[in-house]
Amino acid sequence: MTDPNSIPARFERDGFVLPLTGMSTAQAAAYRAELETAEQRFAAQPDLRKCLRRYPNLVLPFVDEISRLPAITDAVAQILGPDLLVLDTPFFIKEPHTKHYVSWHQDLHYWGLVGEEEVTAWVALTPATIDNGCMRFVAGSHHQIVDHIDTHAEENLLTRGQELAVKVDDSQGTDDILAAGEFSLHHGRVFHASHANGTDDRRIGLAIRYIPTSMRQIEGGNMAAMLVRGEDRHHHFRECRPPSGVFEPGDLEHWRDMQGARDKVMYRPT
C-alpha cells in the first residue's frame, strides 16, 4: 500500500510538497552571501540582472552546486526517477517594501515541453513568510489546463506578466512558508502565485526546474539543459556545461547562446 504521506503521494494528490529540508540555515546564509557578493562585484555588468532570471547555474558555481544537492535531487527523483536534467534555475528576489508580485499561473503553459513530467524545487535562501510574499498553491489544481493572458505588468515578476484567464479564490491558497534552507516541490500545472514583500529584508528564492532525461521539447525547439543526476540516454536537449567561475567571459558567452534559444521558446505566441 502506498504511504499517503510519502513525497510521491502528496505530490500526486496536492501538486506540491512542503516543507522539506535542503540544507542548514548556516549554509543557506553562506549561499546568500555568495549571491550578494556577486551582485555587488558585478553591479555594472549589463547581463547580471538577466543572468539571475535565466540560467544563473551557467555563470554562478554555487547555483549549479545547489541544483545538485542530494537532499534536493533525492526528493525529486522519488517523483521523476533517477536521471534528472535541470531546465533552468531562476532567482525570484523581492526587495524590501516593494510591490513586486507573481500572478496566479501555471508554469508549463509557456515552457515548450512535450509532457508534464516536471518538478520545481523552490529553495529558500531567506525565510519565506506570509509577510514577505511566500508562494501560495491551490491544492489539486494541477489536474487541469487553463488558458492564460499576458499582461506584461511592470511589477509582475513573470517573464510575460502571464496570469490565469480564470478567477482564483485567493482564500483557497496554501502558503508555502519556509525557513532558510528549506524547499518545496511543485508541479508545473499547479496554480501558484505570491504577494508583495512588506518586510525590511529581501525575500530570496531559487526555483530549480527539474525534468527527466526522457522529456522532449516542442518541434523546432533548441533549448539546453544541465544533467545533474544519473545518465542522459535520450539527448533531447543540448547539453549545458557547469560554470568555470563567477561571471567568467567564456561562461557568459555560453549563457548568451543558451538563454537566447530558451527565450525564443518562452516568448513564442501560445
Sequence and secondary structure as in RCSB ss.txt:
>XXXX:A:sequence
MTDPNSIPARFERDGFVLPLTGMSTAQAAAYRAELETAEQRFAAQPDLRKCLRRYPNLVLPFVDEISRLPAITDA
VAQILGPDLLVLDTPFFIKEPHTKHYVSWHQDLHYWGLVGEEEVTAWVALTPATIDNGCMRFVAGSHHQIVDHID
THAEENLLTRGQELAVKVDDSQGTDDILAAGEFSLHHGRVFHASHANGTDDRRIGLAIRYIPTSMRQIEGGNMAA
MLVRGEDRHHHFRECRPPSGVFEPGDLEHWRDMQGARDKVMYRPT
>XXXX:A:secstr
   TTSHHHHHHHHSEEEEEE S HHHHHHHHHHHHHHHHHTTT TTHHHHHHS GGGT HHHHHHHT HHHHHH
HHHHH S EEEEE  EEEE TTB  BEEEE GGGSS EES   EEEEEESS B TTTT EEE TTGGG    EEE
   TTB STT EEESS   GGG EE  B TTEEEEEETTS EEE  B SSS EEEEEEEEEETT EE TT   EE
EEEES  SS  SEE    SSSS HHHHHHHHHHHHHHHHHHTS  
